[in-house]
């Protein structure tokens, strides 16, 4: 059997970490990986749309795009699913927020999902091989968090939590973009989504912050 040729894109804003991943992955035998890098959302988006890629290593915390279209790894993951539906996604992150992880699992269904503190070089190689063989690889923290339920069945992400927090501190919606790396329009969309999620009874007197506090989101 000949050596497989695969294109792999590492989306990670820390060069030392990105090249460490490259060195580890290149230790895998019988596969020749053509490895490229992207350090921010704009660079990653261009390569996702312009290049054929078989497997992605994706960080979640990245410099946002200049037009704020892509603000984090989740946005890039959705773009990958649209532009490269047959590609594999392995998320490598330091984030351990349960609500955000559950939201990512529901939206992206990544083939691999690992918390950096959970793994060593052998785990990364194992993850790549398992994903390429059609299996999933989740690290212990992801496995643990994915088995827990969200509050009243509602899952919100880190940006939603930030919106709720600043609203609870008395900030106006029009001022939230000073504290959160989202446009005012994106924040308004998220507020509408949160109201829909939390106001199950269509209460005309519904108060978003009051309900979020009752459920423990702030």
C-alpha atoms as an extended CHARMM CRD file, in Angstrom:
* protein
*
       218  EXT
         1         1  UNK       CA              0.0000000000        0.0000000000        0.0000000000  PROA      1               0.0000000000
         2         2  UNK       CA              1.3810000000        3.4220000000       -0.9610000000  PROA      2               0.0000000000
         3         3  UNK       CA              1.8210000000        6.3530000000        1.3490000000  PROA      3               0.0000000000
         4         4  UNK       CA             -1.3170000000        8.5120000000        1.6670000000  PROA      4               0.0000000000
         5         5  UNK       CA             -1.1030000000       12.2030000000        0.8080000000  PROA      5               0.0000000000
         6         6  UNK       CA             -3.3130000000       14.4560000000        2.9300000000  PROA      6               0.0000000000
         7         7  UNK       CA             -3.6580000000       18.2200000000        3.2860000000  PROA      7               0.0000000000
         8         8  UNK       CA             -3.8670000000       19.4700000000        6.8770000000  PROA      8               0.0000000000
         9         9  UNK       CA             -4.4490000000       23.0400000000        8.0810000000  PROA      9               0.0000000000
        10        10  UNK       CA             -3.4360000000       24.0600000000       11.6090000000  PROA      10              0.0000000000
        11        11  UNK       CA             -5.4880000000       27.0760000000       12.7660000000  PROA      11              0.0000000000
        12        12  UNK       CA             -3.6570000000       28.3170000000       15.8430000000  PROA      12              0.0000000000
        13        13  UNK       CA             -2.4500000000       31.8220000000       16.7060000000  PROA      13              0.0000000000
        14        14  UNK       CA              0.5920000000       30.7430000000       18.7380000000  PROA      14              0.0000000000
        15        15  UNK       CA              3.3990000000       29.7890000000       16.3480000000  PROA      15              0.0000000000
        16        16  UNK       CA              5.3010000000       27.6520000000       18.8550000000  PROA      16              0.0000000000
        17        17  UNK       CA              2.2180000000       25.5740000000       19.5850000000  PROA      17              0.0000000000
        18        18  UNK       CA              1.3180000000       25.2800000000       15.9010000000  PROA      18              0.0000000000
        19        19  UNK       CA              4.7670000000       24.0260000000       14.9550000000  PROA      19              0.0000000000
        20        20  UNK       CA              4.7620000000       21.6260000000       17.9010000000  PROA      20              0.0000000000
        21        21  UNK       CA              1.5810000000       20.1100000000       16.4770000000  PROA      21              0.0000000000
        22        22  UNK       CA              3.2530000000       19.8830000000       13.0700000000  PROA      22              0.0000000000
        23        23  UNK       CA              6.2820000000       18.0550000000       14.4630000000  PROA      23              0.0000000000
        24        24  UNK       CA              4.1000000000       15.5730000000       16.3290000000  PROA      24              0.0000000000
        25        25  UNK       CA              1.8130000000       14.8790000000       13.3800000000  PROA      25              0.0000000000
        26        26  UNK       CA              4.7470000000       14.3400000000       11.0320000000  PROA      26              0.0000000000
        27        27  UNK       CA              5.8410000000       11.4230000000       13.2610000000  PROA      27              0.0000000000
        28        28  UNK       CA              2.8170000000        9.4570000000       12.0200000000  PROA      28              0.0000000000
        29        29  UNK       CA              4.0170000000        6.8050000000        9.5900000000  PROA      29              0.0000000000
        30        30  UNK       CA              2.4810000000        5.8440000000        6.2190000000  PROA      30              0.0000000000
        31        31  UNK       CA              0.8830000000        9.2710000000        5.7560000000  PROA      31              0.0000000000
        32        32  UNK       CA              2.4960000000       12.2730000000        4.0990000000  PROA      32              0.0000000000
        33        33  UNK       CA              0.8560000000       15.3810000000        5.5460000000  PROA      33              0.0000000000
        34        34  UNK       CA              1.0580000000       18.6070000000        3.5560000000  PROA      34              0.0000000000
        35        35  UNK       CA              0.7550000000       20.9710000000        6.5050000000  PROA      35              0.0000000000
        36        36  UNK       CA             -0.2040000000       24.6420000000        6.2820000000  PROA      36              0.0000000000
        37        37  UNK       CA             -0.9090000000       27.2460000000        8.9850000000  PROA      37              0.0000000000
        38        38  UNK       CA             -3.3820000000       30.0480000000        9.7130000000  PROA      38              0.0000000000
        39        39  UNK       CA             -2.8890000000       32.4340000000       12.6490000000  PROA      39              0.0000000000
        40        40  UNK       CA             -6.1680000000       34.3800000000       12.6550000000  PROA      40              0.0000000000
        41        41  UNK       CA             -9.7570000000       34.2160000000       11.4600000000  PROA      41              0.0000000000
        42        42  UNK       CA             -9.1860000000       36.1270000000        8.2140000000  PROA      42              0.0000000000
        43        43  UNK       CA             -6.2380000000       34.0040000000        7.1300000000  PROA      43              0.0000000000
        44        44  UNK       CA             -8.0670000000       30.8190000000        8.0870000000  PROA      44              0.0000000000
        45        45  UNK       CA            -11.2590000000       31.8010000000        6.2630000000  PROA      45              0.0000000000
        46        46  UNK       CA             -9.3350000000       32.4870000000        3.0540000000  PROA      46              0.0000000000
        47        47  UNK       CA             -7.6120000000       29.1110000000        3.1690000000  PROA      47              0.0000000000
        48        48  UNK       CA            -10.7970000000       27.2440000000        4.0880000000  PROA      48              0.0000000000
        49        49  UNK       CA            -12.5240000000       28.6900000000        1.0190000000  PROA      49              0.0000000000
        50        50  UNK       CA             -9.6100000000       28.5390000000       -1.4430000000  PROA      50              0.0000000000
        51        51  UNK       CA             -7.8180000000       25.2810000000       -0.6470000000  PROA      51              0.0000000000
        52        52  UNK       CA             -8.8030000000       21.6250000000       -0.5460000000  PROA      52              0.0000000000
        53        53  UNK       CA             -8.1010000000       20.4040000000        2.9840000000  PROA      53              0.0000000000
        54        54  UNK       CA             -8.6340000000       16.9110000000        4.3750000000  PROA      54              0.0000000000
        55        55  UNK       CA             -8.2390000000       17.5910000000        8.0790000000  PROA      55              0.0000000000
        56        56  UNK       CA             -8.2360000000       20.7030000000       10.2690000000  PROA      56              0.0000000000
        57        57  UNK       CA             -6.6230000000       21.2900000000       13.6600000000  PROA      57              0.0000000000
        58        58  UNK       CA             -8.7200000000       24.1340000000       15.0780000000  PROA      58              0.0000000000
        59        59  UNK       CA             -8.1920000000       26.3810000000       18.0850000000  PROA      59              0.0000000000
        60        60  UNK       CA            -11.2270000000       28.2580000000       19.4180000000  PROA      60              0.0000000000
        61        61  UNK       CA             -9.6060000000       31.4410000000       20.7100000000  PROA      61              0.0000000000
        62        62  UNK       CA             -8.3130000000       33.3870000000       17.7120000000  PROA      62              0.0000000000
        63        63  UNK       CA             -7.9070000000       37.0110000000       16.5990000000  PROA      63              0.0000000000
        64        64  UNK       CA            -11.2370000000       38.0260000000       15.0640000000  PROA      64              0.0000000000
        65        65  UNK       CA            -11.6550000000       38.9620000000       11.4180000000  PROA      65              0.0000000000
        66        66  UNK       CA            -11.4420000000       42.6410000000       10.4770000000  PROA      66              0.0000000000
        67        67  UNK       CA            -15.1030000000       42.7870000000        9.4240000000  PROA      67              0.0000000000
        68        68  UNK       CA            -16.1640000000       40.8070000000       12.5560000000  PROA      68              0.0000000000
        69        69  UNK       CA            -17.7190000000       38.1130000000       10.3880000000  PROA      69              0.0000000000
        70        70  UNK       CA            -15.6180000000       35.4660000000       12.1290000000  PROA      70              0.0000000000
        71        71  UNK       CA            -14.9460000000       35.9960000000       15.8170000000  PROA      71              0.0000000000
        72        72  UNK       CA            -13.8500000000       32.5950000000       17.0660000000  PROA      72              0.0000000000
        73        73  UNK       CA            -13.1060000000       29.0140000000       16.1240000000  PROA      73              0.0000000000
        74        74  UNK       CA            -16.7850000000       28.0640000000       16.1530000000  PROA      74              0.0000000000
        75        75  UNK       CA            -17.4610000000       30.4540000000       13.2710000000  PROA      75              0.0000000000
        76        76  UNK       CA            -14.5970000000       28.9240000000       11.3060000000  PROA      76              0.0000000000
        77        77  UNK       CA            -15.9010000000       25.4530000000       12.0900000000  PROA      77              0.0000000000
        78        78  UNK       CA            -19.2420000000       26.3310000000       10.5400000000  PROA      78              0.0000000000
        79        79  UNK       CA            -17.4290000000       27.6660000000        7.4770000000  PROA      79              0.0000000000
        80        80  UNK       CA            -15.4550000000       24.4170000000        7.2220000000  PROA      80              0.0000000000
        81        81  UNK       CA            -18.6670000000       22.3880000000        7.3460000000  PROA      81              0.0000000000
        82        82  UNK       CA            -20.0780000000       24.5330000000        4.5340000000  PROA      82              0.0000000000
        83        83  UNK       CA            -17.0080000000       24.6740000000        2.2790000000  PROA      83              0.0000000000
        84        84  UNK       CA            -15.3910000000       21.3020000000        3.1010000000  PROA      84              0.0000000000
        85        85  UNK       CA            -18.2440000000       18.9880000000        4.1740000000  PROA      85              0.0000000000
        86        86  UNK       CA            -16.1000000000       15.8680000000        3.8710000000  PROA      86              0.0000000000
        87        87  UNK       CA            -13.1830000000       17.2330000000        5.8860000000  PROA      87              0.0000000000
        88        88  UNK       CA            -12.3950000000       16.2160000000        9.4560000000  PROA      88              0.0000000000
        89        89  UNK       CA            -12.2110000000       18.7190000000       12.3120000000  PROA      89              0.0000000000
        90        90  UNK       CA            -10.1050000000       18.2470000000       15.4340000000  PROA      90              0.0000000000
        91        91  UNK       CA            -10.5900000000       21.0080000000       17.9980000000  PROA      91              0.0000000000
        92        92  UNK       CA             -7.7290000000       21.6720000000       20.4140000000  PROA      92              0.0000000000
        93        93  UNK       CA             -8.6180000000       24.2370000000       23.0690000000  PROA      93              0.0000000000
        94        94  UNK       CA             -7.9730000000       25.4780000000       26.5930000000  PROA      94              0.0000000000
        95        95  UNK       CA            -11.6730000000       26.2680000000       27.0730000000  PROA      95              0.0000000000
        96        96  UNK       CA            -13.5430000000       24.1170000000       29.5950000000  PROA      96              0.0000000000
        97        97  UNK       CA            -16.8230000000       26.0380000000       29.8690000000  PROA      97              0.0000000000
        98        98  UNK       CA            -19.5450000000       23.3860000000       29.7840000000  PROA      98              0.0000000000
        99        99  UNK       CA            -22.1990000000       25.4430000000       28.0170000000  PROA      99              0.0000000000
       100       100  UNK       CA            -19.8250000000       26.4850000000       25.2550000000  PROA      100             0.0000000000
       101       101  UNK       CA            -18.4950000000       22.9550000000       24.7730000000  PROA      101             0.0000000000
       102       102  UNK       CA            -21.9940000000       21.5070000000       24.5510000000  PROA      102             0.0000000000
       103       103  UNK       CA            -22.9700000000       24.1960000000       22.0500000000  PROA      103             0.0000000000
       104       104  UNK       CA            -19.9450000000       23.3410000000       19.8840000000  PROA      104             0.0000000000
       105       105  UNK       CA            -20.7090000000       19.6310000000       20.0180000000  PROA      105             0.0000000000
       106       106  UNK       CA            -24.2910000000       20.3100000000       18.9440000000  PROA      106             0.0000000000
       107       107  UNK       CA            -23.4200000000       22.7630000000       16.1540000000  PROA      107             0.0000000000
       108       108  UNK       CA            -20.1970000000       21.3660000000       14.6990000000  PROA      108             0.0000000000
       109       109  UNK       CA            -20.0880000000       17.6710000000       15.6430000000  PROA      109             0.0000000000
       110       110  UNK       CA            -16.2690000000       17.7230000000       15.4980000000  PROA      110             0.0000000000
       111       111  UNK       CA            -14.6060000000       14.3940000000       14.8470000000  PROA      111             0.0000000000
       112       112  UNK       CA            -12.0000000000       15.2450000000       17.4690000000  PROA      112             0.0000000000
       113       113  UNK       CA            -12.3480000000       17.5230000000       20.5010000000  PROA      113             0.0000000000
       114       114  UNK       CA             -9.5970000000       17.8580000000       23.0880000000  PROA      114             0.0000000000
       115       115  UNK       CA             -8.6690000000       20.1210000000       25.9730000000  PROA      115             0.0000000000
       116       116  UNK       CA             -4.9660000000       20.8960000000       25.6900000000  PROA      116             0.0000000000
       117       117  UNK       CA             -4.2650000000       20.1460000000       29.3570000000  PROA      117             0.0000000000
       118       118  UNK       CA             -5.6800000000       16.6200000000       28.9100000000  PROA      118             0.0000000000
       119       119  UNK       CA             -3.3540000000       15.3510000000       26.2180000000  PROA      119             0.0000000000
       120       120  UNK       CA              0.2220000000       14.5650000000       25.2800000000  PROA      120             0.0000000000
       121       121  UNK       CA              1.8860000000       14.0030000000       21.9040000000  PROA      121             0.0000000000
       122       122  UNK       CA              0.7390000000       10.3760000000       21.6940000000  PROA      122             0.0000000000
       123       123  UNK       CA             -2.8680000000       11.4360000000       22.2400000000  PROA      123             0.0000000000
       124       124  UNK       CA             -2.6460000000       13.8900000000       19.3550000000  PROA      124             0.0000000000
       125       125  UNK       CA             -1.2800000000       11.2330000000       17.0170000000  PROA      125             0.0000000000
       126       126  UNK       CA             -3.9550000000        8.7790000000       18.1770000000  PROA      126             0.0000000000
       127       127  UNK       CA             -6.6560000000       11.4000000000       17.6170000000  PROA      127             0.0000000000
       128       128  UNK       CA             -5.5100000000       12.1070000000       14.0710000000  PROA      128             0.0000000000
       129       129  UNK       CA             -5.3840000000        8.4220000000       13.1730000000  PROA      129             0.0000000000
       130       130  UNK       CA             -8.7640000000        7.6210000000       14.7350000000  PROA      130             0.0000000000
       131       131  UNK       CA            -10.4450000000       10.5650000000       13.0380000000  PROA      131             0.0000000000
       132       132  UNK       CA             -8.9940000000        9.5710000000        9.6690000000  PROA      132             0.0000000000
       133       133  UNK       CA            -10.3640000000        6.0690000000       10.2530000000  PROA      133             0.0000000000
       134       134  UNK       CA            -13.8820000000        7.3850000000       10.7580000000  PROA      134             0.0000000000
       135       135  UNK       CA            -13.9030000000        7.3710000000       14.5620000000  PROA      135             0.0000000000
       136       136  UNK       CA            -14.2550000000       10.1190000000       17.1570000000  PROA      136             0.0000000000
       137       137  UNK       CA            -11.6350000000       11.1310000000       19.6810000000  PROA      137             0.0000000000
       138       138  UNK       CA            -12.6510000000       13.2360000000       22.6950000000  PROA      138             0.0000000000
       139       139  UNK       CA            -10.3350000000       13.9390000000       25.6200000000  PROA      139             0.0000000000
       140       140  UNK       CA            -11.4030000000       13.1280000000       29.1810000000  PROA      140             0.0000000000
       141       141  UNK       CA            -12.6760000000       16.6260000000       29.9820000000  PROA      141             0.0000000000
       142       142  UNK       CA            -14.8020000000       16.7540000000       26.8380000000  PROA      142             0.0000000000
       143       143  UNK       CA            -16.1540000000       13.2700000000       27.5240000000  PROA      143             0.0000000000
       144       144  UNK       CA            -17.0680000000       14.3020000000       31.0580000000  PROA      144             0.0000000000
       145       145  UNK       CA            -18.6970000000       17.6080000000       30.1490000000  PROA      145             0.0000000000
       146       146  UNK       CA            -20.6060000000       16.1360000000       27.2170000000  PROA      146             0.0000000000
       147       147  UNK       CA            -22.3810000000       13.7250000000       29.5640000000  PROA      147             0.0000000000
       148       148  UNK       CA            -23.7370000000       16.4970000000       31.7740000000  PROA      148             0.0000000000
       149       149  UNK       CA            -27.0340000000       18.2570000000       31.1070000000  PROA      149             0.0000000000
       150       150  UNK       CA            -27.4730000000       21.9860000000       30.7490000000  PROA      150             0.0000000000
       151       151  UNK       CA            -29.7220000000       24.0800000000       32.9430000000  PROA      151             0.0000000000
       152       152  UNK       CA            -33.3490000000       23.3140000000       32.0820000000  PROA      152             0.0000000000
       153       153  UNK       CA            -32.1200000000       21.9070000000       28.7750000000  PROA      153             0.0000000000
       154       154  UNK       CA            -30.8250000000       25.3360000000       27.6850000000  PROA      154             0.0000000000
       155       155  UNK       CA            -27.2990000000       25.6570000000       26.3170000000  PROA      155             0.0000000000
       156       156  UNK       CA            -25.6570000000       29.0450000000       25.9370000000  PROA      156             0.0000000000
       157       157  UNK       CA            -22.0910000000       29.9390000000       24.9670000000  PROA      157             0.0000000000
       158       158  UNK       CA            -19.4610000000       32.2280000000       26.4660000000  PROA      158             0.0000000000
       159       159  UNK       CA            -20.5560000000       35.2760000000       24.4650000000  PROA      159             0.0000000000
       160       160  UNK       CA            -24.1590000000       34.8050000000       25.6210000000  PROA      160             0.0000000000
       161       161  UNK       CA            -22.9100000000       34.6780000000       29.2040000000  PROA      161             0.0000000000
       162       162  UNK       CA            -20.9670000000       37.9020000000       28.6920000000  PROA      162             0.0000000000
       163       163  UNK       CA            -24.0330000000       39.6090000000       27.2490000000  PROA      163             0.0000000000
       164       164  UNK       CA            -26.1510000000       38.5350000000       30.2010000000  PROA      164             0.0000000000
       165       165  UNK       CA            -23.4870000000       39.5810000000       32.6910000000  PROA      165             0.0000000000
       166       166  UNK       CA            -23.0880000000       43.1000000000       31.3210000000  PROA      166             0.0000000000
       167       167  UNK       CA            -26.8570000000       43.5400000000       31.0130000000  PROA      167             0.0000000000
       168       168  UNK       CA            -27.1710000000       42.4600000000       34.6590000000  PROA      168             0.0000000000
       169       169  UNK       CA            -24.6420000000       45.1800000000       35.5520000000  PROA      169             0.0000000000
       170       170  UNK       CA            -26.8830000000       47.7940000000       33.9650000000  PROA      170             0.0000000000
       171       171  UNK       CA            -25.1570000000       48.2530000000       30.6140000000  PROA      171             0.0000000000
       172       172  UNK       CA            -27.2630000000       49.1760000000       27.5830000000  PROA      172             0.0000000000
       173       173  UNK       CA            -27.2940000000       46.8660000000       24.5460000000  PROA      173             0.0000000000
       174       174  UNK       CA            -25.8220000000       49.6020000000       22.3400000000  PROA      174             0.0000000000
       175       175  UNK       CA            -22.7610000000       49.7740000000       24.6220000000  PROA      175             0.0000000000
       176       176  UNK       CA            -22.0350000000       46.0460000000       24.8920000000  PROA      176             0.0000000000
       177       177  UNK       CA            -19.6820000000       45.9840000000       21.9020000000  PROA      177             0.0000000000
       178       178  UNK       CA            -17.2360000000       47.9550000000       24.0890000000  PROA      178             0.0000000000
       179       179  UNK       CA            -16.8750000000       44.8810000000       26.2960000000  PROA      179             0.0000000000
       180       180  UNK       CA            -17.5780000000       41.9800000000       23.9260000000  PROA      180             0.0000000000
       181       181  UNK       CA            -15.8600000000       41.4200000000       20.5340000000  PROA      181             0.0000000000
       182       182  UNK       CA            -19.1620000000       41.3650000000       18.6360000000  PROA      182             0.0000000000
       183       183  UNK       CA            -21.0130000000       43.9230000000       16.5640000000  PROA      183             0.0000000000
       184       184  UNK       CA            -24.1210000000       45.5430000000       18.0280000000  PROA      184             0.0000000000
       185       185  UNK       CA            -26.1930000000       43.6800000000       15.4230000000  PROA      185             0.0000000000
       186       186  UNK       CA            -24.6870000000       40.3310000000       16.4420000000  PROA      186             0.0000000000
       187       187  UNK       CA            -25.4140000000       41.1040000000       20.1000000000  PROA      187             0.0000000000
       188       188  UNK       CA            -29.0340000000       41.9790000000       19.2990000000  PROA      188             0.0000000000
       189       189  UNK       CA            -29.4330000000       38.6700000000       17.4330000000  PROA      189             0.0000000000
       190       190  UNK       CA            -28.0450000000       36.7890000000       20.4200000000  PROA      190             0.0000000000
       191       191  UNK       CA            -30.3590000000       38.6690000000       22.8030000000  PROA      191             0.0000000000
       192       192  UNK       CA            -33.3510000000       37.6650000000       20.6860000000  PROA      192             0.0000000000
       193       193  UNK       CA            -32.1550000000       34.0410000000       20.7060000000  PROA      193             0.0000000000
       194       194  UNK       CA            -31.7230000000       34.1190000000       24.4880000000  PROA      194             0.0000000000
       195       195  UNK       CA            -35.2210000000       35.5100000000       24.9820000000  PROA      195             0.0000000000
       196       196  UNK       CA            -36.6450000000       32.7560000000       22.7760000000  PROA      196             0.0000000000
       197       197  UNK       CA            -34.7320000000       30.0890000000       24.7300000000  PROA      197             0.0000000000
       198       198  UNK       CA            -35.5660000000       31.3630000000       28.2050000000  PROA      198             0.0000000000
       199       199  UNK       CA            -39.1030000000       32.6900000000       27.7070000000  PROA      199             0.0000000000
       200       200  UNK       CA            -40.8760000000       29.3860000000       27.0870000000  PROA      200             0.0000000000
       201       201  UNK       CA            -44.2730000000       30.8230000000       28.1090000000  PROA      201             0.0000000000
       202       202  UNK       CA            -44.1570000000       33.9830000000       25.9470000000  PROA      202             0.0000000000
       203       203  UNK       CA            -44.6560000000       36.0880000000       29.0780000000  PROA      203             0.0000000000
       204       204  UNK       CA            -45.4040000000       39.7320000000       28.1050000000  PROA      204             0.0000000000
       205       205  UNK       CA            -43.6260000000       40.8260000000       31.3020000000  PROA      205             0.0000000000
       206       206  UNK       CA            -40.5820000000       38.6240000000       30.6800000000  PROA      206             0.0000000000
       207       207  UNK       CA            -37.3020000000       40.0250000000       31.9950000000  PROA      207             0.0000000000
       208       208  UNK       CA            -34.2300000000       38.4370000000       30.3950000000  PROA      208             0.0000000000
       209       209  UNK       CA            -31.7650000000       39.2870000000       33.1600000000  PROA      209             0.0000000000
       210       210  UNK       CA            -34.1370000000       38.2180000000       35.9320000000  PROA      210             0.0000000000
       211       211  UNK       CA            -34.7660000000       34.8480000000       34.2630000000  PROA      211             0.0000000000
       212       212  UNK       CA            -31.0440000000       34.3190000000       33.5740000000  PROA      212             0.0000000000
       213       213  UNK       CA            -30.2800000000       34.9220000000       37.2600000000  PROA      213             0.0000000000
       214       214  UNK       CA            -33.0360000000       32.5180000000       38.2810000000  PROA      214             0.0000000000
       215       215  UNK       CA            -31.5020000000       29.7960000000       36.0820000000  PROA      215             0.0000000000
       216       216  UNK       CA            -27.9730000000       30.4850000000       37.2900000000  PROA      216             0.0000000000
       217       217  UNK       CA            -26.4870000000       31.8580000000       34.0780000000  PROA      217             0.0000000000
       218       218  UNK       CA            -25.3780000000       35.0650000000       35.8300000000  PROA      218             0.0000000000
